[in-house]
Amino acid sequence: MNSVNDLIVNALPLPVLTIGPEGRIVHANAAAEAFFEMSLRMMQRQRLQDIIPYGSPVIALVDDVRHRGSSVSEHRVDISTPRIGAERVVDVFATPLGDQTEDVVVMLQEKTIAEKMDRQLTHRGAARSITALGAMLAHEIKNPLSGIRGAAQLLEQSAEEDDRLLTRLICDETDRIVKLVERMELFGEERPIERGPVNIHGILDHVKRLAQSGFARHVRFVENYDPSLPPVLANRDQLIQVVLNLMKNAAEAIGPDTTDGEITLATAFRTGVRLQVPGARERVSLPIEVSISDNGPGIPSDLVGDLFDPFVTTKASGTGLGLALVAKIVGDHGGVVECDPAPRRTTFRILLPMHRADDGRGSDL
């Protein structure tokens, strides 16, 4: 019977630990071994306080379960350690194993995929909320701006030298506003996009070459690719726009004067992520993961929740439309984009659908 129970616990995708007296780790399932990057045999030589941060509320929670004799949970607990890498925020569920033992079962649940989906829907709603605004600006503002610029150019021909500085300022500011409006026009495009098989590594290499010859000359690139990754179902030009925006943001976050700037490009195949795409009856699998990380100073915590909203930016001269456009394009592809912030490490992660051949099989392209 124990072997059957072990099989069931090991089949769970969430880390599960059994904690004995004095915090001793009695058992851990396979997901816990992967989460803590430690074998069961090694964990059984440790105590709970040895593998989570000092003073973590998880320790007090386990003691509380023993005292009460009933289940207790704690939400959004940071258990980040150098061993398990970047920020790891989890929900913790603890329950007594039984009346005849002091052992406590602890289950950890990282930020749930449901939460990711909720955020993604919010991002899409934010992008759609300025669709009408973009169309209105394009029609109502670009034409008057052309008239203003033309009038300024006529005045410039007969103006004194000092006045020409003012007419030039009018022209420059008009051009700047036109560029902003043109970027917002992209949000007004509701036409179905043409998609097909796209090699994501080709996209990353293309944008990396652009970056290395321009805005990211000062940055070192690190590649961590899954070479067996199948093609994504995407529009190549739009995917280039997404990667370009994210890579440019990473380079600007690092700054031009940094000598140890590093951008990490990574791809992976993830199973188990599915999303209901508007207009489709079936849920779409999103197994292709693309991440772009930088070792810049990080994102202010008060901006993280609104990062993909229009006009939210960390840059003094930014428009706040780049990430909103990324959210719209990824959403139009039926994908998910998330930011995982951490001190000195910011990661943008995109999940995209895989291209399938007409017979339903994954493409070999």
C-alpha positions in Angstrom: 0.0 0.0 0.0 2.9 2.4 0.8 4.3 1.9 -2.6 0.9 2.9 -4.1 0.8 6.0 -1.9 4.3 6.9 -2.9 3.3 6.6 -6.6 0.3 8.9 -6.0 2.4 11.5 -4.1 5.1 11.5 -6.7 2.6 11.9 -9.4 1.5 15.3 -7.9 3.0 18.3 -9.8 3.3 20.3 -6.6 6.2 20.0 -4.1 5.1 18.0 -1.0 7.2 17.5 2.1 6.6 15.5 5.3 8.2 17.3 8.2 8.9 15.4 11.4 9.9 16.6 14.9 12.5 19.4 15.2 11.9 20.2 11.5 13.4 17.0 10.2 12.5 16.2 6.6 11.0 12.7 6.6 9.8 12.5 3.0 9.6 14.5 -0.2 8.0 13.8 -3.5 9.6 14.1 -7.0 8.3 17.6 -7.5 9.9 18.7 -4.2 13.2 17.2 -5.3 13.1 19.2 -8.5 11.9 22.4 -6.7 14.7 22.4 -4.2 17.3 20.8 -6.6 18.1 18.2 -4.0 17.6 14.4 -3.9 15.3 12.8 -1.3 18.3 11.1 0.4 20.0 14.5 0.8 16.9 16.2 2.0 16.4 13.5 4.7 19.7 14.7 6.2 18.4 18.2 6.4 15.9 20.1 8.5 13.2 22.4 7.0 15.0 25.5 8.2 18.1 24.4 6.3 16.5 24.6 2.9 14.3 27.7 3.3 15.2 31.3 4.3 16.1 32.0 7.9 13.1 33.1 9.9 10.6 32.0 7.2 7.0 32.0 8.2 6.8 28.4 6.9 8.6 27.2 10.1 6.1 28.9 12.4 3.2 27.6 10.2 4.4 24.0 10.8 4.6 24.6 14.5 1.1 26.1 14.4 -0.3 23.0 12.7 1.2 20.8 15.4 -0.3 23.0 18.1 -3.8 23.3 16.6 -4.0 19.8 15.2 -5.6 21.2 12.1 -4.7 22.5 8.6 -3.2 26.0 8.2 -2.3 27.9 5.0 -0.3 31.0 4.2 -0.4 32.8 0.9 2.4 34.6 -1.1 5.4 33.5 1.0 8.8 34.3 -0.3 11.1 31.2 0.1 13.9 32.4 -2.2 17.3 31.1 -1.5 20.6 31.0 -3.4 20.0 27.2 -4.0 16.6 27.6 -5.8 17.6 30.8 -7.6 15.4 33.8 -8.4 12.4 35.0 -6.5 10.1 32.1 -5.6 6.8 33.2 -4.1 4.5 30.3 -3.0 1.3 29.5 -1.3 1.9 27.1 1.6 -0.6 24.5 2.8 0.2 22.4 5.9 -1.8 19.7 7.6 -1.2 17.1 10.3 -0.4 13.7 9.0 -2.5 11.9 11.6 -3.3 11.6 15.3 -0.6 9.0 15.9 2.3 11.1 14.7 3.7 14.6 15.0 4.6 14.7 11.3 3.2 17.5 9.2 2.6 17.5 5.5 3.6 20.7 3.7 2.5 21.5 0.1 3.9 24.4 -1.9 2.2 26.0 -4.8 4.0 28.6 -6.9 2.1 31.5 -8.5 -0.6 29.5 -10.2 -1.2 29.3 -13.9 -4.7 30.6 -13.2 -3.2 33.8 -11.8 -1.1 34.0 -14.9 -4.2 33.7 -17.1 -6.1 36.3 -15.1 -3.2 38.7 -15.5 -2.9 38.0 -19.2 -6.6 38.7 -19.7 -6.1 42.0 -17.8 -3.2 42.8 -20.1 -5.4 42.1 -23.2 -8.1 44.3 -21.8 -5.7 47.1 -21.2 -4.5 46.8 -24.8 -8.0 46.7 -26.1 -9.0 49.7 -24.0 -6.8 52.0 -26.1 -7.7 50.5 -29.4 -10.5 53.0 -30.0 -8.3 55.7 -28.6 -5.5 54.9 -31.1 -7.9 55.0 -34.0 -9.4 58.3 -32.8 -5.9 59.9 -32.3 -4.8 58.8 -35.8 -7.9 60.4 -37.4 -8.4 63.5 -35.3 -4.8 64.5 -34.5 -2.5 63.5 -37.4 -4.3 65.7 -39.9 -4.2 68.9 -37.7 -0.6 68.2 -36.9 0.3 68.2 -40.6 -1.3 71.6 -40.9 0.6 72.9 -37.9 3.9 71.6 -39.2 3.2 73.1 -42.7 2.4 76.5 -41.2 5.5 76.4 -39.1 7.6 75.6 -42.2 6.1 78.6 -44.0 6.8 80.9 -41.1 10.4 79.6 -40.9 11.1 80.9 -44.5 10.5 84.6 -43.5 11.4 84.4 -39.8 14.4 86.0 -38.1 17.1 83.7 -36.8 15.9 83.7 -33.2 12.3 82.9 -34.4 13.5 80.1 -36.5 14.5 78.2 -33.3 10.9 78.4 -32.3 9.5 77.2 -35.7 12.1 74.4 -35.6 10.9 73.5 -32.1 7.3 73.4 -33.4 8.3 71.0 -36.3 10.3 68.7 -34.0 7.6 68.4 -31.4 5.0 67.8 -34.1 7.1 65.0 -35.6 7.4 63.5 -32.1 3.7 63.5 -31.5 3.1 62.0 -35.0 5.5 59.1 -34.1 3.6 58.5 -30.9 0.3 58.5 -32.6 1.6 56.1 -35.3 2.7 53.7 -32.6 -0.8 53.8 -31.0 -2.3 53.1 -34.4 -0.9 49.6 -34.1 -3.4 49.0 -31.3 -6.3 49.7 -33.7 -5.5 46.8 -36.0 -8.2 44.2 -35.4 -7.7 42.2 -38.6 -6.9 38.5 -38.3 -3.1 37.9 -38.5 -1.6 35.5 -40.9 0.3 32.8 -38.9 2.4 29.9 -39.8 5.4 27.8 -38.6 8.1 30.1 -37.3 11.5 29.0 -35.9 11.8 30.9 -32.7 15.6 30.5 -32.6 15.8 32.2 -36.0 13.8 35.1 -34.6 16.0 35.4 -31.5 19.2 35.2 -33.6 17.9 37.9 -36.0 17.0 40.3 -33.3 20.2 39.6 -31.4 22.3 40.6 -34.5 20.3 43.8 -34.7 20.9 44.5 -31.1 24.6 43.8 -31.2 25.1 46.2 -34.1 23.1 48.9 -32.4 21.4 49.5 -29.0 23.1 46.5 -27.3 26.7 46.8 -28.4 27.8 47.0 -24.7 26.0 43.9 -23.6 27.1 40.2 -23.5 24.5 37.7 -24.7 24.1 34.2 -23.2 22.0 31.6 -25.1 20.3 28.7 -23.4 18.3 27.1 -26.2 16.4 23.8 -26.5 17.6 22.7 -29.9 14.8 20.2 -30.3 12.1 22.9 -30.0 9.3 22.6 -32.7 8.2 25.7 -34.6 5.7 28.1 -33.0 2.4 29.1 -34.7 3.0 32.8 -35.2 3.4 35.8 -37.5 7.1 36.2 -38.0 7.1 40.0 -38.3 5.0 40.5 -35.2 7.1 38.1 -33.3 10.2 40.0 -34.3 8.5 43.2 -32.9 7.8 41.5 -29.6 11.4 40.2 -29.2 12.8 43.5 -30.3 10.8 45.4 -27.8 11.8 43.1 -24.9 15.4 43.0 -25.9 15.6 46.7 -26.3 14.0 47.2 -22.8 16.6 44.7 -21.4 19.5 46.7 -22.9 18.2 50.0 -21.7 17.6 48.6 -18.2 21.3 47.5 -18.1 22.4 51.0 -19.2 25.1 52.1 -21.6 27.8 52.5 -18.9 27.6 49.0 -17.4 30.6 46.9 -18.0 29.1 43.5 -16.9 25.7 43.8 -18.7 24.3 40.5 -19.7 21.1 39.4 -21.5 20.1 35.8 -21.4 18.0 34.3 -24.1 16.4 30.9 -23.3 13.8 28.6 -24.9 12.2 25.5 -23.4 9.3 23.0 -24.1 6.8 23.1 -21.3 3.8 20.7 -21.0 0.6 21.2 -19.2 -0.1 24.9 -20.0 -3.5 25.4 -21.8 -5.5 28.5 -22.5 -9.0 29.2 -23.8 -8.5 31.5 -26.9 -11.3 33.8 -27.8 -13.3 32.4 -30.7 -12.1 28.9 -30.2 -14.0 26.0 -28.6 -11.0 24.0 -27.5 -8.3 25.1 -25.1 -4.9 25.7 -26.9 -1.7 24.2 -25.6 1.1 26.7 -25.0 4.2 24.5 -24.7 6.8 26.9 -26.3 8.5 29.0 -23.7 10.7 32.0 -24.6 12.4 34.0 -21.9 14.6 37.2 -22.1 16.5 38.1 -18.9 18.7 41.0 -18.0 20.9 41.7 -15.0 19.9 45.4 -14.7 18.7 47.0 -11.5 15.3 45.5 -11.7 11.7 46.9 -11.8 10.2 49.0 -9.0 7.8 46.7 -7.0 5.0 49.3 -7.3 5.0 49.0 -11.1 5.1 45.3 -11.5 1.4 44.7 -11.4 0.7 47.4 -14.0 3.7 46.9 -16.2 1.8 45.9 -19.3 -0.7 48.7 -19.0 -0.4 51.6 -21.5 1.6 54.6 -20.5 3.3 52.8 -17.6 7.0 53.1 -17.9 10.2 53.1 -15.8 12.0 55.3 -18.4 12.2 59.1 -18.0 11.6 59.6 -21.7 9.5 56.4 -22.4 6.0 56.4 -23.8 4.8 53.3 -21.9 3.5 51.7 -25.1 6.2 49.1 -25.8 5.1 46.5 -23.3 1.4 47.2 -23.9 2.1 46.4 -27.6 3.9 43.2 -26.6 0.9 42.1 -24.5 -1.5 42.8 -27.4 0.6 40.9 -30.0 1.2 37.9 -27.7 -2.5 37.9 -26.7 -3.5 38.0 -30.4 -1.4 34.9 -30.8 -3.3 33.2 -28.0 -0.2 33.3 -25.8 0.8 34.5 -22.4 3.5 37.0 -21.4 4.6 37.4 -17.8 7.3 39.4 -16.0 9.2 37.7 -13.2 11.1 40.5 -11.4 13.9 39.9 -8.9 16.8 42.1 -7.6 19.4 42.4 -10.4 17.5 40.0 -12.6 14.4 40.7 -14.6 12.8 38.0 -16.8 10.1 38.3 -19.4 8.6 35.0 -20.2 6.4 34.2 -23.2 4.3 31.1 -23.7 3.2 30.4 -27.3 1.3 27.7 -29.2 3.1 25.1 -31.2 2.6 24.8 -35.0 0.8 21.7 -36.0 0.6 20.2 -39.5 -2.8 19.8 -41.2 -3.1 16.2 -39.9 -2.7 17.5 -36.3 0.8 16.4 -35.8 3.6 18.8 -34.7 5.4 20.3 -37.6 8.8 19.0 -38.5 9.9 22.4 -40.0 
